[in-house]
Structure formats: C-alpha cells, structure tokens
Amino acid sequence: MAEGRSRSREQPMSITSGEEPLATNPEVFAAIFQQNWENVRHIKSERMWFLNTHAITSAGTLSLLQTIHGESVLQLSLLLCMCVLSAIGLLTSLRLKAELEECLEKIQAMVARAQVNDFMALGRFEGRRSRYPAFRWIFPVLYSLSTALFFALFAYRLALERHQ
C-alpha cells in the first residue's frame, strides 16, 4: 500500500500509460461526485446562514436607530457599518454563487459522462419553467439592494445632520 502512495506522489497516472484514468474508476468517480454534491449543499447552507445573519443584524440595527434620538454620530456609525456589512455580503454571495456554479458544472459534466442525464435534477428547466430567473441571483440582488438602501439611509441622515 505504501508503494502505491509514493508512486502516485511521484508520477500522476496518465491515459497513455495503459492504466485506467481516475475519473473512470468507479470508486474514485463516486467519491468525486459525492464531494461535489456535498460542496453544493454546503454552499447553499452557507448562503442561507449569511442571509439570516444579515437579516437579523439589519433588523436589530434599524430597531436600534429608532431608539437612539439625538445621537447622530452613533446613528451614522451604525448605518455606515451596515453599508460595509452589506457590501461584504454582496461580495461573499458573488463568490459563493461562482463556487456553486462551478460545482454544478462539474456535476453536469460527470452526469453527462456517466450518461445518467435522465436521472439527475440539476435545476436546468426546459419549456415554460425556464423563464423563471435562476435562484442563484437572488442573494446578490438582495445584498445589492441592502447595500443601496443602507447607503441611501446613511446619505439621508447625513444630509439631515448637516441642515440642523
């Protein structure tokens, strides 16, 4: 067993050497496929956790803004912090969207190679259902709106402060 490990470190298997490529080895193929699916589930779960955290933080901040009167520096600081957090959420959601699409493309390629397209649901609809927007864009759109709205609220409060 140790020989096999050291050999694989020294020299990758090649198709021209007459050995079976790893992608066609059923055990390796299944492990790679499972890893991609687990990664997809993890990414989807991670996006929901980020969104829940952002929603709770936003609701708490907006509630706190209503209770602190006359503390414009604190209000502006909270709003600026939420602008930054929303922008970080947007960048994170774009990164996770790219990772999700990469995993789904790899799964699609594996499904095509294994010729099991008829048995896999990958969210690629045809016909009437294909007109609906991809859910993957919902998170970046929500974070974009959140960033824009917090920035607008920050600018509004700043303008009010300057006029007083």
KOLZA-933185 format. One line per 4 residues: for each residue x negated, y, z negated of N, C-alpha, C. Coordinates in pm, 1 decimal, padded with zeros to 6 digits. Layout:
// KOLZA-933185
X,Y,Z,X,Y,Z,X,Y,Z ~ ...
//
This chain:
// KOLZA-933185
-00082.2,-00119.9,00000.0,00000.0,00000.0,00000.0,-00086.5,00126.2,00000.0 ~ -00197.1,00122.8,-00078.0,-00285.2,00239.1,-00082.7,-00349.4,00265.2,00052.1 ~ -00377.8,00157.6,00126.9,-00435.8,00175.2,00259.9,-00342.3,00252.2,00351.5 ~ -00213.8,00218.8,00347.6,-00115.0,00285.6,00432.1,-00105.2,00433.2,00400.4
-00112.3,00467.2,00271.1,-00104.6,00607.7,00232.1,-00226.3,00685.1,00280.3 ~ -00343.2,00628.7,00259.2,-00463.1,00701.5,00300.7,-00470.8,00710.8,00453.1 ~ -00424.4,00608.6,00523.2,-00425.0,00611.6,00668.6,-00331.6,00719.5,00720.6 ~ -00214.5,00734.7,00656.7,-00119.5,00835.1,00704.9,-00169.1,00976.3,00677.1
-00251.3,00992.9,00575.4,-00308.5,01124.9,00549.5,-00414.6,01159.8,00652.8 ~ -00489.7,01058.2,00691.5,-00598.7,01082.4,00785.3,-00548.2,01110.8,00925.8 ~ -00448.6,01035.6,00967.5,-00409.3,01040.3,01107.1,-00257.9,01023.9,01117.8 ~ -00186.9,01119.8,01176.9,-00042.7,01103.6,01191.9,-00010.3,00996.2,01295.3
00106.2,00933.6,01278.0,00148.7,00832.8,01375.4,00180.3,00901.7,01507.0 ~ 00145.1,00842.3,01613.1,00176.0,00901.4,01742.3,00254.6,00802.4,01825.9 ~ 00329.8,00856.8,01915.2,00412.0,00773.7,02003.0,00322.5,00695.9,02098.9 ~ 00209.9,00751.4,02136.0,00122.7,00684.6,02232.9,00043.1,00569.4,02172.8
00037.4,00559.4,02039.6,-00041.1,00453.5,01978.0,00033.3,00320.0,01976.7 ~ 00156.7,00317.2,02022.1,00233.8,00194.0,02025.0,00309.9,00170.2,01896.0 ~ 00292.5,00256.2,01796.8,00365.3,00242.7,01671.1,00498.6,00314.9,01682.8 ~ 00591.6,00274.2,01598.3,00725.7,00332.8,01601.4,00721.1,00473.6,01540.6
00770.9,00577.1,01611.0,00772.7,00711.4,01553.1,00862.7,00713.4,01429.2 ~ 00829.2,00798.6,01335.2,00903.2,00803.2,01209.7,01051.3,00836.6,01229.5 ~ 01081.8,00918.6,01328.9,01220.5,00959.8,01349.6,01309.0,00844.9,01394.6 ~ 01251.6,00738.2,01449.4,01334.3,00625.5,01491.4,01333.0,00512.8,01388.5
01251.1,00523.6,01286.6,01251.9,00428.3,01177.2,01380.6,00451.8,01097.9 ~ 01468.1,00353.0,01085.6,01599.2,00374.6,01022.6,01592.1,00428.9,00879.8 ~ 01497.1,00380.0,00800.8,01487.8,00427.8,00662.3,01444.8,00574.8,00656.8 ~ 01347.1,00609.1,00739.3,01298.6,00747.3,00741.4,01404.9,00839.2,00800.9
01469.6,00793.0,00906.2,01576.3,00871.1,00969.4,01686.0,00900.7,00867.6 ~ 01727.5,00797.7,00791.1,01833.6,00815.2,00690.7,01788.6,00910.7,00580.1 ~ 01663.3,00900.3,00538.4,01613.3,00988.6,00433.1,01609.2,01134.4,00479.7 ~ 01564.8,01155.9,00603.0,01559.9,01292.5,00657.7,01700.7,01348.1,00673.0
01791.4,01265.5,00723.2,01930.6,01307.3,00740.8,01992.1,01344.3,00605.9 ~ 01972.1,01258.7,00506.3,02026.4,01284.5,00372.7,01967.1,01412.6,00313.8 ~ 01838.6,01433.5,00331.5,01773.5,01552.7,00278.8,01831.7,01679.3,00342.4 ~ 01856.4,01675.4,00473.1,01916.4,01790.8,00539.9,02057.2,01817.7,00488.0
02137.1,01713.4,00467.8,02272.7,01732.6,00415.2,02270.0,01786.8,00273.5 ~ 02180.0,01735.3,00191.3,02168.7,01785.6,00054.5,02125.1,01931.8,00054.7 ~ 02038.3,01967.8,00146.6,01995.9,02106.3,00158.7,02112.7,02195.5,00200.2 ~ 02195.7,02147.9,00292.2,02314.3,02224.2,00333.7,02406.7,02245.6,00214.3
02432.3,02140.5,00138.4,02519.5,02153.9,00020.7,02459.4,02249.2,-00081.6 ~ 02329.7,02239.8,-00100.8,02262.7,02328.7,-00196.2,02274.2,02474.7,-00151.5 ~ 02253.2,02500.1,-00024.3,02262.2,02637.5,00028.0,02403.5,02691.6,00009.6 ~ 02503.6,02609.7,00040.3,02642.6,02655.3,00024.2,02674.0,02683.9,-00122.0
02626.7,02599.7,-00210.7,02647.0,02621.3,-00353.8,02574.2,02746.3,-00401.7 ~ 02452.2,02764.9,-00354.5,02372.4,02881.4,-00392.5,02440.2,03011.4,-00349.0 ~ 02495.6,03011.8,-00229.5,02565.3,03132.1,-00181.9,02684.6,03165.5,-00270.3 ~ 02758.2,03063.1,-00312.3,02873.7,03087.5,-00398.3,02830.8,03138.7,-00535.8
02721.8,03085.6,-00591.0,02672.4,03134.3,-00719.3,02629.0,03279.8,-00709.0 ~ 02557.0,03314.1,-00602.8,02516.5,03453.3,-00584.0,02637.9,03544.0,-00571.7 ~ 02737.1,03500.8,-00496.2,02856.9,03582.7,-00478.4,02932.5,03598.6,-00609.9 ~ 02947.9,03491.4,-00685.2,03016.2,03500.3,-00814.5,02942.3,03594.2,-00909.4
02811.1,03581.9,-00913.8,02730.7,03669.5,-00999.5,02744.8,03814.8,-00956.2 ~ 02742.0,03837.3,-00826.9,02756.7,03974.0,-00775.3,02896.0,04029.4,-00806.3 ~ 02997.8,03947.8,-00790.1,03134.7,03993.4,-00817.6,03152.5,04030.0,-00965.2 ~ 03100.0,03947.6,-01054.0,03111.2,03975.6,-01197.9,03032.0,04100.8,-01234.4
02912.7,04113.2,-01179.7,02830.1,04231.1,-01205.7,02896.9,04357.4,-01152.2 ~ 02953.9,04349.2,-01033.8,03022.1,04464.8,-00975.2,03143.7,04504.6,-01057.5 ~ 03223.5,04406.2,-01096.1,03343.2,04435.9,-01176.2,03303.8,04497.1,-01310.9 ~ 03200.5,04442.1,-01373.3,03154.6,04497.2,-01500.9,03102.9,04639.1,-01486.9
03028.9,04663.9,-01380.6,02974.7,04797.8,-01357.6,03086.0,04898.4,-01332.4 ~ 03182.1,04861.0,-01249.6,03293.2,04953.0,-01221.5,03377.1,04978.9,-01346.7 ~ 03395.4,04877.1,-01428.8,03467.6,04896.0,-01555.2,03390.3,04987.0,-01649.0 ~ 03260.9,04966.1,-01657.2,03177.2,05048.8,-01743.3,03176.7,05193.4,-01696.6
03178.5,05214.5,-01565.8,03180.9,05351.5,-01512.5,03305.0,05427.8,-01557.6 ~ 03414.7,05356.2,-01575.5,03538.7,05420.9,-01617.6,03537.1,05459.0,-01765.3 ~ 03451.1,05392.0,-01843.2,03449.7,05418.6,-01987.5,03346.9,05523.2,-02028.7 ~ 03248.6,05548.6,-01943.9,03146.7,05647.6,-01981.1,03175.1,05778.5,-01908.2
03225.5,05873.7,-01983.8,03257.5,06005.4,-01926.9,03150.8,06105.0,-01970.4 ~ 03113.1,06190.3,-01879.8,03017.1,06294.7,-01911.5,02872.3,06247.8,-01909.8 ~ 02848.1,06124.2,-01884.6,02711.7,06070.8,-01877.7,02675.0,06048.1,-01731.6 ~ 02655.7,06156.3,-01659.2,02633.5,06144.8,-01514.8,02503.6,06071.6,-01480.6
02400.5,06088.9,-01562.0,02274.1,06019.6,-01533.9,02293.1,05869.6,-01544.7 ~ 02366.8,05825.9,-01645.5,02394.0,05683.5,-01663.1,02482.1,05630.5,-01549.8 ~ 02584.2,05708.1,-01512.2,02671.6,05666.7,-01402.0,02592.6,05652.8,-01271.4 ~ 02510.9,05752.2,-01241.1,02431.9,05747.7,-01117.8,02329.8,05634.1,-01121.6
02272.5,05609.1,-01237.4,02177.2,05498.3,-01250.7,02245.1,05364.4,-01227.1 ~ 02362.7,05346.0,-01283.7,02437.1,05221.6,-01262.9,02473.3,05202.4,-01115.7 ~ 02518.3,05308.7,-01052.3,02554.8,05299.0,-00911.2,02433.3,05272.7,-00822.6 ~ 02322.9,05336.6,-00852.6,02201.0,05311.8,-00776.3,02155.0,05167.1,-00795.4
02164.4,05117.6,-00917.1,02129.3,04978.4,-00944.5,02218.3,04884.1,-00863.9 ~ 02346.9,04912.7,-00855.6,02438.6,04828.1,-00779.0,02411.5,04836.9,-00629.3 ~ 02368.1,04954.1,-00582.4,02328.1,04965.5,-00441.5,02210.7,04872.3,-00413.1 ~ 02113.3,04873.4,-00501.3,01995.1,04788.9,-00483.5,02033.1,04641.3,-00492.6
02114.7,04605.1,-00592.4,02156.6,04465.6,-00607.1,02237.9,04418.5,-00486.0 ~ 02321.4,04504.9,-00433.2,02399.2,04469.0,-00314.2,02309.2,04449.5,-00192.8 ~ 02209.1,04534.7,-00179.7,02114.2,04519.8,-00068.2,02033.9,04390.7,-00082.8 ~ 01994.3,04357.5,-00205.6,01923.7,04231.0,-00229.6,02016.1,04113.6,-00196.2
02143.2,04124.6,-00233.9,02240.7,04020.7,-00199.6,02255.4,04004.8,-00049.1 ~ 02254.0,04116.4,00022.9,02263.5,04110.8,00168.6,02142.3,04038.8,00228.2 ~ 02024.0,04075.3,00184.7,01903.3,04010.3,00236.5,01900.5,03861.9,00200.9 ~ 01941.4,03829.7,00080.4,01945.7,03689.8,00038.1,02046.8,03611.2,00119.6
02162.6,03671.0,00143.8,02264.9,03599.7,00220.9,02221.1,03579.1,00366.1 ~ 02148.2,03673.4,00421.1,02096.2,03655.2,00557.5,01992.3,03543.7,00562.0 ~ 01906.0,03538.2,00460.0,01806.5,03430.8,00453.0,01875.0,03295.3,00439.5 ~ 01974.4,03287.0,00350.7,02044.6,03160.4,00331.1,02124.2,03120.7,00455.2
02178.7,03218.2,00526.1,02250.3,03188.5,00649.4,02155.7,03128.3,00752.7 ~ 02036.0,03185.1,00763.7,01936.9,03132.5,00858.6,01894.7,02990.4,00820.3 ~ 01873.6,02966.8,00691.8,01837.3,02832.2,00646.0,01949.9,02733.2,00673.3 ~ 02072.9,02775.4,00648.2,02188.8,02689.1,00671.7,02199.8,02653.1,00819.5
02185.1,02751.5,00905.6,02194.0,02724.1,01048.8,02081.7,02631.7,01095.7 ~ 01961.5,02648.8,01039.1,01850.3,02561.5,01075.5,01880.5,02416.7,01036.0 ~ 01930.5,02397.5,00914.5,01963.4,02261.2,00869.4,02074.6,02200.3,00954.4 ~ 02177.0,02279.3,00984.7,02287.0,02226.7,01065.0,02240.9,02193.6,01206.9
02149.3,02272.9,01261.9,02095.6,02241.3,01395.3,02016.1,02111.2,01392.1 ~ 01938.3,02090.6,01286.8,01862.2,01966.8,01274.3,01956.3,01847.1,01258.5 ~ 02061.4,01863.9,01180.5,02159.7,01756.2,01163.6,02227.2,01727.7,01297.3 ~ 02262.6,01833.7,01369.9,02325.8,01815.9,01501.0,02233.9,01739.9,01595.6
02105.2,01773.3,01593.6,02009.1,01703.0,01679.3,01998.1,01556.0,01638.8 ~ 01998.7,01529.6,01510.3,01990.3,01391.2,01462.7,02116.4,01313.2,01499.0 ~ 02231.5,01378.8,01487.2,02358.7,01315.4,01522.9,02360.9,01283.2,01672.0 ~ 02313.9,01376.6,01753.7,02309.1,01352.3,01898.4,02213.5,01238.8,01931.7
02099.4,01238.6,01864.1,02001.7,01132.1,01891.4,02055.4,00995.1,01850.2 ~ 02128.6,00991.3,01739.7,02185.5,00864.3,01692.6,02316.4,00830.6,01765.0 ~ 02364.5,00922.9,01847.5,02486.8,00906.0,01926.1,02608.4,00876.6,01838.0 ~ 02625.2,00960.7,01734.2,02740.2,00947.5,01645.8,02818.4,01079.0,01637.5
02818.0,01155.6,01746.4,02888.3,01284.4,01750.1,03034.9,01273.6,01713.0 ~ 03099.8,01164.3,01753.7,03243.0,01149.3,01728.5,03274.7,01128.6,01581.1 ~ 03174.1,01099.4,01499.4,03198.7,01066.3,01360.4,03153.1,01173.9,01262.8 ~ 03094.2,01281.1,01311.9,03040.4,01386.1,01225.4,03119.7,01514.6,01240.0
03156.6,01570.5,01126.3,03224.4,01700.1,01124.1,03122.0,01806.0,01085.3 ~ 03082.1,01885.6,01182.2,02981.9,01988.8,01157.2,03038.8,02129.9,01169.9 ~ 03170.0,02142.3,01177.3,03231.1,02274.0,01185.9,03223.2,02338.0,01322.7 ~ 03200.6,02259.9,01424.3,03196.0,02311.2,01561.8,03329.2,02276.8,01627.7
03420.3,02374.1,01623.2,03555.0,02350.4,01673.2,03565.0,02380.4,01821.5 ~ 03660.6,02314.6,01882.8,03690.4,02341.4,02023.4,03836.7,02378.1,02033.0 ~ 03871.9,02452.3,02135.9,04011.7,02488.5,02156.5,04052.3,02609.1,02073.9 ~ 04175.1,02606.9,02022.5,04230.0,02721.5,01950.4,04150.3,02756.5,01825.5
04102.2,02655.3,01754.2,04031.1,02682.5,01629.4,03895.4,02748.0,01652.1 ~ 03842.2,02742.9,01772.1,03710.7,02801.4,01797.5,03715.2,02954.4,01797.4 ~ 03833.6,03013.1,01799.1,03845.5,03158.6,01799.7,03824.2,03219.8,01661.7 ~ 03832.3,03139.4,01556.1,03813.0,03191.7,01421.5,03665.7,03224.4,01400.3
03639.5,03330.8,01323.7,03498.6,03365.5,01300.0,03430.4,03258.4,01215.1 ~ 03301.4,03243.6,01234.3,03224.1,03147.6,01155.4,03217.5,03196.6,01011.8 ~ 03244.3,03107.9,00918.9,03244.8,03142.5,00777.4,03107.5,03186.2,00729.9 ~ 03003.7,03146.1,00800.4,02867.4,03182.3,00761.8,02845.5,03332.7,00761.8
02924.3,03407.1,00839.5,02908.1,03552.6,00846.3,02983.4,03624.8,00735.3 ~ 03070.0,03554.5,00663.2,03149.7,03618.3,00558.5,03059.7,03679.3,00450.6 ~ 02959.6,03606.3,00405.9,02874.2,03653.7,00297.5,02793.6,03777.1,00337.0 ~ 02724.6,03776.9,00451.1,02654.6,03900.8,00489.1,02750.0,04019.3,00506.0
02869.2,03994.8,00557.3,02966.9,04103.3,00574.1,03010.2,04157.8,00437.9 ~ 03038.4,04068.6,00342.9,03078.4,04113.3,00209.2,02968.5,04193.8,00141.1 ~ 02845.1,04146.3,00151.0,02735.0,04220.8,00089.5,02709.2,04352.6,00161.7 ~ 02729.7,04357.0,00292.4,02714.9,04483.4,00365.9,02819.0,04584.3,00320.7
02942.8,04538.1,00308.9,03049.3,04626.5,00260.5,03022.0,04672.8,00118.3 ~ 02978.6,04582.2,00035.0,02947.7,04617.3,-00103.5,02836.5,04721.5,-00110.3 ~ 02732.4,04701.4,-00031.5,02622.0,04797.6,-00028.9,02671.2,04933.2,00017.7 ~ 02749.3,04935.1,00124.9,02800.5,05062.0,00178.5,02893.9,05130.8,00079.0
02980.1,05054.2,00015.4,03075.0,05115.1,-00078.6,03005.5,05167.1,-00204.1 ~ 02910.8,05093.3,-00257.5,02837.2,05143.4,-00374.4,02753.8,05265.1,-00337.4 ~ 02696.6,05265.3,-00218.5,02620.8,05382.4,-00176.1,02713.4,05503.7,-00159.7 ~ 02831.7,05481.1,-00101.0,02928.0,05591.0,-00085.5,02972.6,05643.7,-00221.8
02996.8,05554.9,-00316.8,03036.1,05597.3,-00451.3,02921.9,05672.6,-00519.4 ~ 02798.4,05625.1,-00497.4,02681.6,05695.3,-00551.7,02672.4,05836.5,-00492.7 ~ 02687.4,05848.8,-00361.0,02679.5,05979.9,-00294.8,02792.6,06072.2,-00342.5 ~ 02911.7,06016.9,-00360.8,03026.3,06095.3,-00408.5,03000.6,06148.6,-00549.8
02954.2,06059.6,-00638.7,02927.6,06101.6,-00776.9,02812.9,06202.8,-00781.4 ~ 02714.4,06186.1,-00695.5,02602.9,06280.0,-00689.7,02650.9,06415.8,-00641.5 ~ 02738.9,06417.4,-00541.2,02794.2,06543.6,-00490.2,02878.3,06611.8,-00596.7 ~ 02956.2,06534.2,-00673.0,03035.5,06592.3,-00781.6,02946.1,06654.7,-00888.7
02837.2,06586.1,-00918.8,02744.5,06635.5,-01019.6,02679.8,06766.7,-00977.4 ~ 02647.8,06777.7,-00851.5,02581.6,06899.7,-00801.5,02677.6,07018.8,-00800.7 ~ 02807.2,06993.0,-00782.9,02904.7,07102.4,-00779.7,02947.0,07147.6,-00918.4 ~ 02910.0,07075.8,-01018.9,02951.8,07114.8,-01155.4,02849.8,07197.7,-01224.2
//
